[in-house]
């Protein structure tokens, strides 16, 4: 007899994944599908809501439900997640009016950030939202649509985020989970967990904001039309879901205050569970997935997208070998980087190729490679990129320590964990141990767990740790850590020394 199942589906920057699990976390089926990230202009990042988000969901659903031993009627609940925060205006019929504007990698709204700070007061925004406005904030991007796309604005009926659009397509309910809404600054009152009318009216009508619910709450049930498209049984419960990073944190076993998830994705995201709401100007204090849970989050704009950039533009041989049946191009580049010594023979990279989020919160920051000589090779440059991300990770962890929330246990997840060299570089630079889970299904696995919490199979999200085992622990090498120290200090100095020039270049290129 087929087992009862939980379904989780996650929409990522370049790939979507789906997982079907049993109630005890055993994976019965998994699938993935790739898609493109649209970059219409420098500093913009978009997804087609139907062509990417919903089409990926439908494709994954169909594949998973057709797997052997799977009976769709045994799916007890569905959990979803997506890159976040995203901004998607829809019309009164629920149709997307433009592509979804993505999270902090989209830096188009710098002018709107300044306008809102002038109108509302920078400190008042922080007092309300617990955040200063940055490229991660959704409010300025909504205002950007108002300022630049009047034809879209006139037809808008509601603003949804990525996971919210999936829930809407599945259930016809318009909701946003409270964790994702935290990044809808300056509109969410973080102390009360409610929309703030005074802040919102400067951006858009209050009626355009979806209903706030917790990530573990059942948002609605699969409609007949959604059933026809996906193969799910009508009436199947769908929980609100959340941002991909939060679900990824659950998949890594994040359970108790002091647990820190380090997600090596296209961007790099940190979530540490905390015992109380943290007020910090450099990081992002947040309400978490269910009542009385809190987190502090942080994010780097580029990590995997930077190694992808290197592969796409500077590694034609590795790509050709992979296409001919040879090793994966990323694995080949990691092997190449092993031929470069610690410090990449005097290269330091600031990985701000798409602005930077925490802790500098500067959408006009730009990437920097310093120390180049005629003797440097591709191996040195690729290793310097890996090390640059490592320095950025340490910068964020140092900020957490300085803000009084030092991590107790670090859980490493995401595609970057497939690169042992990179993990060791990070541990050596930051002086941290990293626990790497056995399972590598990522956010979709966490989504399935969220679905189980939503229908009462688990008491709360603390039980996520029951689903996870760790395959290895990456420990820092003390000698290497000491050698990296002067490089880290150079990394820290470089931004201060070059920020003005970065900003001038950003203005020149729009």
C-alpha positions as CSV (number, residue, x, y, z in Angstrom):
1,X,0.0,0.0,0.0
2,X,1.4,3.4,-0.9
3,X,2.6,5.5,2.0
4,X,1.2,8.9,3.1
5,X,3.3,11.7,1.7
6,X,4.3,15.3,2.0
7,X,5.1,17.4,-1.0
8,X,7.6,20.3,-1.1
9,X,8.5,22.5,-4.1
10,X,11.0,25.3,-4.2
11,X,11.6,27.9,-6.9
12,X,15.3,29.0,-7.0
13,X,17.2,31.6,-8.9
14,X,18.3,29.2,-11.7
15,X,16.7,25.9,-10.7
16,X,13.5,24.6,-9.1
17,X,13.3,21.4,-7.1
18,X,10.6,19.2,-5.8
19,X,10.6,16.5,-3.1
20,X,8.1,13.9,-2.0
21,X,8.7,12.5,1.5
22,X,7.1,10.1,3.9
23,X,6.0,11.4,7.3
24,X,9.4,10.4,8.8
25,X,11.4,12.3,6.1
26,X,12.3,9.4,3.8
27,X,12.5,10.8,0.3
28,X,10.3,8.8,-2.1
29,X,10.9,10.9,-5.2
30,X,12.7,14.1,-6.2
31,X,13.1,16.1,-9.3
32,X,14.7,19.3,-10.6
33,X,14.2,21.6,-13.6
34,X,16.4,24.5,-14.7
35,X,15.4,27.9,-15.9
36,X,16.9,31.2,-16.9
37,X,17.4,34.4,-14.8
38,X,16.4,37.4,-16.9
39,X,18.7,40.4,-16.6
40,X,17.1,43.0,-19.0
41,X,19.5,45.7,-17.8
42,X,22.6,45.8,-15.5
43,X,21.3,45.7,-11.9
44,X,17.9,44.2,-12.8
45,X,16.9,40.6,-12.1
46,X,13.5,39.1,-13.1
47,X,11.5,35.9,-13.5
48,X,8.5,35.2,-15.6
49,X,5.8,34.3,-13.0
50,X,3.9,31.9,-15.2
51,X,6.7,30.8,-17.5
52,X,9.1,30.1,-14.7
53,X,7.4,29.9,-11.3
54,X,4.1,28.2,-12.1
55,X,5.4,26.2,-15.1
56,X,8.2,24.8,-13.0
57,X,5.8,23.9,-10.2
58,X,3.4,22.1,-12.6
59,X,6.3,20.3,-14.3
60,X,7.8,19.1,-11.0
61,X,4.4,18.1,-9.6
62,X,3.6,16.0,-12.7
63,X,7.0,14.3,-12.5
64,X,6.8,13.5,-8.8
65,X,3.3,12.3,-8.8
66,X,4.0,9.9,-11.7
67,X,6.9,8.3,-9.9
68,X,6.5,4.6,-9.0
69,X,4.7,3.7,-5.8
70,X,3.3,7.3,-5.6
71,X,-0.5,7.7,-5.2
72,X,-1.6,11.4,-5.5
73,X,-4.4,10.8,-3.1
74,X,-1.8,10.0,-0.4
75,X,-0.3,13.5,-0.5
76,X,-1.4,14.9,2.8
77,X,-0.3,18.5,2.3
78,X,1.8,20.8,0.1
79,X,4.6,23.2,1.1
80,X,6.1,25.8,-1.2
81,X,9.0,28.3,-1.2
82,X,10.6,30.7,-3.6
83,X,13.4,33.2,-3.9
84,X,12.4,36.2,-1.8
85,X,11.4,38.8,-1.4
86,X,10.0,39.2,-4.9
87,X,7.5,41.8,-6.2
88,X,4.8,40.6,-8.6
89,X,1.9,42.9,-9.5
90,X,-1.3,41.1,-10.6
91,X,-4.5,42.4,-12.1
92,X,-8.0,41.8,-10.8
93,X,-8.2,38.5,-12.7
94,X,-5.0,37.3,-11.0
95,X,-2.8,37.7,-14.2
96,X,0.8,38.9,-13.8
97,X,1.3,42.3,-15.2
98,X,5.0,42.1,-15.6
99,X,7.8,39.7,-14.7
100,X,8.5,39.3,-11.0
101,X,11.3,41.6,-9.7
102,X,13.7,39.5,-7.6
103,X,15.3,39.9,-4.2
104,X,18.5,41.8,-3.3
105,X,20.4,41.0,-6.6
106,X,18.0,43.4,-8.3
107,X,19.4,46.9,-7.4
108,X,17.2,49.1,-9.6
109,X,15.4,51.0,-6.8
110,X,18.3,53.0,-5.3
111,X,16.5,56.3,-6.1
112,X,13.3,55.0,-4.5
113,X,15.2,54.1,-1.3
114,X,16.5,57.6,-1.1
115,X,13.0,59.0,-1.7
116,X,11.4,56.9,1.0
117,X,14.1,57.7,3.5
118,X,13.5,61.4,2.8
119,X,9.7,61.1,3.0
120,X,9.5,58.8,6.0
121,X,12.8,59.3,7.9
122,X,15.5,56.7,7.9
123,X,15.4,56.1,11.6
124,X,11.6,56.0,11.6
125,X,11.7,53.3,8.9
126,X,14.2,51.3,11.1
127,X,12.0,51.7,14.2
128,X,9.0,50.3,12.3
129,X,10.6,47.7,10.2
130,X,13.7,46.6,12.1
131,X,15.6,47.2,8.9
132,X,17.2,50.0,6.9
133,X,16.1,50.0,3.3
134,X,18.4,48.2,0.9
135,X,18.2,46.3,-2.4
136,X,16.7,43.5,-0.4
137,X,13.6,45.6,0.6
138,X,10.5,45.1,-1.5
139,X,8.9,48.5,-0.7
140,X,11.3,50.6,-2.9
141,X,10.8,48.2,-5.8
142,X,7.0,48.6,-5.6
143,X,7.5,52.3,-5.7
144,X,9.8,51.9,-8.7
145,X,6.9,50.3,-10.6
146,X,4.7,53.2,-9.6
147,X,7.3,55.7,-10.8
148,X,8.4,54.0,-14.0
149,X,5.5,51.7,-15.3
150,X,2.3,53.7,-15.0
151,X,0.5,51.3,-17.4
152,X,1.3,48.4,-15.0
153,X,0.4,50.5,-11.9
154,X,-3.1,51.4,-13.3
155,X,-4.0,47.7,-13.7
156,X,-2.6,46.4,-10.4
157,X,-4.9,44.8,-8.0
158,X,-2.5,43.0,-5.6
159,X,1.2,42.6,-5.0
160,X,2.4,39.0,-4.4
161,X,5.7,37.4,-3.8
162,X,7.1,34.2,-5.4
163,X,5.7,31.7,-2.9
164,X,2.5,33.7,-2.6
165,X,1.9,33.4,-6.3
166,X,2.2,29.6,-6.2
167,X,-0.2,29.5,-3.3
168,X,-2.6,31.7,-5.2
169,X,-2.4,29.5,-8.3
170,X,-3.0,26.4,-6.1
171,X,-5.8,27.8,-3.8
172,X,-7.0,31.2,-5.1
173,X,-6.0,32.6,-1.8
174,X,-3.8,35.8,-1.7
175,X,-1.4,35.5,1.3
176,X,2.1,36.3,2.3
177,X,4.0,34.5,5.1
178,X,5.2,36.8,7.9
179,X,8.8,35.9,7.6
180,X,8.8,36.9,3.9
181,X,6.8,40.0,4.8
182,X,9.6,41.1,7.1
183,X,11.5,42.0,3.9
184,X,8.6,44.0,2.6
185,X,10.1,47.0,4.4
186,X,9.1,49.7,5.2
187,X,5.5,48.4,5.3
188,X,5.5,45.7,8.0
189,X,5.4,46.8,11.6
190,X,7.8,44.2,12.9
191,X,6.9,44.6,16.6
192,X,3.2,43.9,15.9
193,X,3.5,41.6,12.9
194,X,1.0,43.8,11.0
195,X,1.0,46.1,8.0
196,X,1.6,49.7,8.9
197,X,-0.9,52.0,7.0
198,X,1.2,55.1,7.6
199,X,4.3,53.6,5.9
200,X,2.3,51.8,3.2
201,X,0.4,54.8,1.9
202,X,3.6,56.4,0.7
203,X,4.0,53.5,-1.6
204,X,0.7,51.9,-2.6
205,X,-2.9,51.3,-1.5
206,X,-3.3,49.1,1.6
207,X,-5.7,46.9,-0.3
208,X,-3.0,45.7,-2.5
209,X,-1.2,43.9,0.3
210,X,-2.0,40.2,0.8
211,X,-3.2,38.6,4.0
212,X,-0.5,38.0,6.6
213,X,-0.2,34.4,8.0
214,X,2.5,32.3,9.5
215,X,4.5,30.0,7.2
216,X,3.1,26.9,8.9
217,X,-0.5,28.0,8.5
218,X,-2.8,26.3,6.0
219,X,-3.5,29.0,3.4
220,X,-6.1,27.1,1.5
221,X,-6.8,23.9,-0.5
222,X,-6.0,22.8,-4.0
223,X,-8.8,24.0,-6.4
224,X,-10.3,22.0,-9.3
225,X,-8.3,24.0,-11.8
226,X,-5.0,23.6,-10.0
227,X,-5.8,19.9,-9.7
228,X,-6.3,19.7,-13.5
229,X,-2.9,21.3,-14.1
230,X,-0.8,19.6,-11.4
231,X,-2.3,16.3,-10.8
232,X,-2.8,17.0,-7.1
233,X,-6.1,15.9,-5.6
234,X,-8.7,18.7,-5.1
235,X,-8.9,19.8,-1.5
236,X,-5.3,19.0,-0.6
237,X,-4.1,21.4,2.1
238,X,-1.5,24.0,1.1
239,X,0.5,25.8,3.7
240,X,1.7,29.4,3.3
241,X,5.3,28.4,2.8
242,X,8.1,30.9,2.9
243,X,11.4,32.2,1.4
244,X,13.7,29.6,0.0
245,X,16.4,30.3,2.5
246,X,14.1,29.7,5.5
247,X,13.0,26.3,4.1
248,X,16.6,25.5,3.3
249,X,17.4,26.2,7.0
250,X,14.8,23.7,8.1
251,X,16.2,21.1,5.6
252,X,19.6,21.6,7.4
253,X,18.1,20.9,10.8
254,X,17.9,24.5,12.1
255,X,16.0,24.0,15.3
256,X,17.2,26.0,18.3
257,X,18.5,29.5,19.0
258,X,22.1,29.7,18.0
259,X,21.7,27.4,15.0
260,X,23.0,29.3,11.9
261,X,22.2,28.1,8.4
262,X,24.8,29.1,5.8
263,X,23.3,28.6,2.3
264,X,25.7,28.5,-0.6
265,X,23.3,29.3,-3.4
266,X,23.4,31.8,-6.3
267,X,23.5,34.3,-3.6
268,X,24.7,33.5,-0.1
269,X,22.2,33.6,2.7
270,X,22.5,33.3,6.5
271,X,19.6,32.6,8.9
272,X,20.3,32.2,12.6
273,X,17.4,31.3,15.0
274,X,17.3,33.6,18.0
275,X,15.5,33.6,21.3
276,X,14.1,37.2,20.8
277,X,13.7,39.8,18.1
278,X,17.1,41.3,17.4
279,X,17.4,45.0,16.5
280,X,20.5,45.5,14.4
281,X,21.2,48.1,11.6
282,X,23.8,45.9,9.8
283,X,21.8,42.6,9.7
284,X,18.1,41.8,9.3
285,X,16.1,41.0,12.5
286,X,13.0,39.0,11.6
287,X,9.9,37.3,12.8
288,X,10.3,33.6,11.8
289,X,8.0,30.7,10.8
290,X,5.5,30.4,13.6
291,X,4.4,32.4,16.6
292,X,7.1,33.3,19.2
293,X,10.0,32.4,16.8
294,X,12.6,34.8,15.7
295,X,15.7,35.0,13.4
296,X,18.5,37.2,12.4
297,X,19.3,37.0,8.7
298,X,22.0,38.2,6.4
299,X,22.9,37.9,2.8
300,X,25.6,38.3,0.2
301,X,24.4,39.3,-3.3
302,X,26.8,36.9,-5.1
303,X,28.4,33.5,-4.4
304,X,27.3,30.8,-6.8
305,X,26.3,33.4,-9.4
306,X,30.0,34.6,-9.2
307,X,31.4,31.1,-9.9
308,X,28.8,30.8,-12.6
309,X,30.0,34.1,-14.1
310,X,33.6,32.7,-14.1
311,X,32.5,29.4,-15.7
312,X,30.4,31.1,-18.4
313,X,33.0,33.7,-19.4
314,X,36.4,32.4,-18.4
315,X,36.2,28.6,-18.6
316,X,35.4,27.6,-22.2
317,X,37.7,24.6,-22.0
318,X,35.9,23.2,-18.9
319,X,32.5,23.8,-20.5
320,X,33.5,22.1,-23.7
321,X,34.9,19.1,-21.8
322,X,31.7,18.8,-19.8
323,X,29.6,18.9,-23.0
324,X,31.8,16.1,-24.5
325,X,31.0,13.9,-21.5
326,X,33.9,14.9,-19.3
327,X,33.9,16.1,-15.7
328,X,31.5,18.8,-14.4
329,X,32.9,22.2,-15.2
330,X,32.6,23.4,-11.6
331,X,34.4,20.3,-10.4
332,X,37.1,20.9,-12.9
333,X,37.5,24.5,-11.8
334,X,37.7,23.5,-8.2
335,X,40.6,21.1,-9.1
336,X,42.2,24.0,-11.0
337,X,41.9,26.2,-7.9
338,X,43.7,23.6,-5.8
339,X,46.8,24.4,-7.9
340,X,46.8,27.9,-6.5
341,X,48.2,28.4,-3.0
342,X,46.4,30.0,0.0
343,X,46.0,33.7,-0.8
344,X,45.9,33.1,-4.5
345,X,49.5,34.5,-4.8
346,X,48.4,37.9,-3.6
347,X,45.0,38.4,-5.1
348,X,42.0,39.7,-3.2
349,X,38.4,39.8,-4.6
350,X,35.5,41.9,-3.3
351,X,32.6,39.8,-4.5
352,X,30.2,42.8,-4.9
353,X,29.4,42.0,-8.5
354,X,25.7,42.8,-8.0
355,X,26.0,45.3,-5.2
356,X,26.2,44.0,-1.7
357,X,23.7,43.3,1.0
358,X,24.9,42.7,4.6
359,X,26.7,44.0,6.5
360,X,27.6,47.0,4.2
361,X,24.1,47.3,2.6
362,X,25.3,49.1,-0.5
363,X,23.5,48.4,-3.8
364,X,26.1,50.6,-5.6
365,X,29.0,48.5,-4.4
366,X,31.0,46.9,-7.3
367,X,33.2,43.9,-7.6
368,X,37.0,44.4,-7.3
369,X,40.0,42.2,-8.1
370,X,43.2,43.6,-6.7
371,X,46.8,42.5,-6.8
372,X,46.9,41.3,-10.4
373,X,50.3,40.8,-12.1
374,X,51.3,39.2,-15.4
375,X,52.2,36.0,-13.5
376,X,48.7,35.3,-12.3
377,X,46.7,32.5,-13.8
378,X,43.0,31.5,-14.1
379,X,43.7,29.1,-11.2
380,X,44.7,32.1,-9.0
381,X,41.7,34.1,-10.1
382,X,39.2,31.3,-9.4
383,X,40.7,30.6,-6.0
384,X,40.6,34.3,-5.2
385,X,36.9,34.4,-6.0
386,X,36.3,31.4,-3.6
387,X,38.3,33.2,-1.0
388,X,36.5,36.5,-1.5
389,X,33.2,34.8,-0.8
390,X,34.9,33.3,2.3
391,X,36.0,36.8,3.5
392,X,32.4,38.0,3.0
393,X,31.1,35.1,5.1
394,X,33.5,35.9,7.9
395,X,32.5,39.6,7.7
396,X,28.9,38.7,8.3
397,X,29.6,36.2,11.1
398,X,31.8,38.8,12.8
399,X,28.9,41.2,12.6
400,X,26.6,38.7,14.3
401,X,29.2,38.3,17.1
402,X,29.4,42.0,17.5
403,X,25.6,42.3,17.6
404,X,25.5,39.9,20.5
405,X,24.2,36.8,18.6
406,X,27.3,34.6,18.0
407,X,26.4,31.4,16.2
408,X,26.7,28.2,18.2
409,X,26.3,25.7,15.4
410,X,26.7,26.3,11.7
411,X,24.8,24.2,9.1
412,X,26.1,24.4,5.6
413,X,23.8,23.7,2.7
414,X,23.4,24.5,-1.0
415,X,25.2,23.8,-4.3
416,X,28.5,25.2,-3.0
417,X,28.8,22.4,-0.5
418,X,29.7,20.1,-3.4
419,X,33.0,21.9,-3.5
420,X,35.1,20.6,-0.6
421,X,37.9,23.1,-1.3
422,X,35.5,26.0,-1.0
423,X,34.1,24.7,2.3
424,X,37.6,24.3,3.7
425,X,38.5,27.8,2.6
426,X,35.5,29.2,4.3
427,X,36.2,27.3,7.6
428,X,39.8,28.4,7.5
429,X,39.1,32.1,6.9
430,X,36.2,32.4,9.3
431,X,37.5,29.9,11.9
432,X,34.3,28.0,12.0
433,X,33.1,24.4,12.0
434,X,30.5,23.6,9.3
435,X,28.0,20.7,9.6
436,X,27.0,19.4,6.2
437,X,23.7,17.3,6.1
438,X,23.5,13.9,4.5
439,X,20.6,14.8,2.4
440,X,21.0,17.4,-0.3
441,X,17.4,18.1,-1.4
442,X,17.5,21.6,0.0
443,X,14.6,23.9,0.4
444,X,12.0,21.5,-1.1
445,X,12.8,19.1,1.7
446,X,12.2,21.8,4.2
447,X,8.9,22.7,2.4
448,X,7.7,19.1,2.9
449,X,8.5,19.4,6.6
450,X,6.6,22.7,6.8
451,X,3.6,21.0,5.2
452,X,3.7,18.4,8.0
453,X,3.8,21.1,10.7
454,X,0.8,22.8,9.0
455,X,-1.4,19.7,9.3
456,X,-0.3,18.8,12.8
457,X,2.1,15.9,12.1
458,X,4.7,17.8,14.1
459,X,4.3,20.0,17.1
460,X,6.5,22.8,15.8
461,X,9.6,23.5,13.6
462,X,12.0,22.5,16.4
463,X,11.4,18.9,15.2
464,X,13.1,19.6,11.9
465,X,16.3,18.2,13.5
466,X,14.6,14.8,13.7
467,X,14.8,14.6,9.9
468,X,18.5,15.4,9.5
469,X,21.8,13.6,9.8
470,X,25.2,15.1,9.0
471,X,27.6,13.5,6.6
472,X,30.7,15.5,7.7
473,X,32.0,18.3,9.7
474,X,34.5,20.8,8.1
475,X,36.9,22.0,10.8
476,X,39.3,25.0,10.4
477,X,43.0,24.6,10.1
478,X,44.6,26.9,12.7
479,X,47.7,27.5,10.7
480,X,45.7,28.4,7.6
481,X,43.4,30.6,9.6
482,X,46.5,32.6,10.8
483,X,47.8,32.9,7.2
484,X,44.4,34.2,6.0
485,X,44.2,37.0,8.7
486,X,46.2,39.7,6.8
487,X,44.2,39.0,3.6
488,X,41.0,39.4,5.5
489,X,42.2,42.7,6.9
490,X,43.0,43.9,3.4
491,X,39.5,42.7,2.3
492,X,37.9,44.8,5.1
493,X,40.0,47.9,4.2
494,X,39.3,47.7,0.5
495,X,35.6,48.7,0.6
496,X,36.2,51.8,2.6
497,X,39.1,52.8,0.4
498,X,37.2,52.3,-2.9
499,X,33.5,52.9,-2.1
500,X,33.5,56.5,-3.5
501,X,34.9,55.3,-6.8
502,X,32.5,52.4,-6.9
503,X,29.6,54.8,-6.5
504,X,30.9,57.0,-9.3
505,X,31.2,54.1,-11.6
506,X,27.7,52.9,-10.7
507,X,26.3,56.4,-11.6
508,X,28.2,56.4,-14.9
509,X,26.6,53.1,-15.9
510,X,23.1,53.8,-14.7
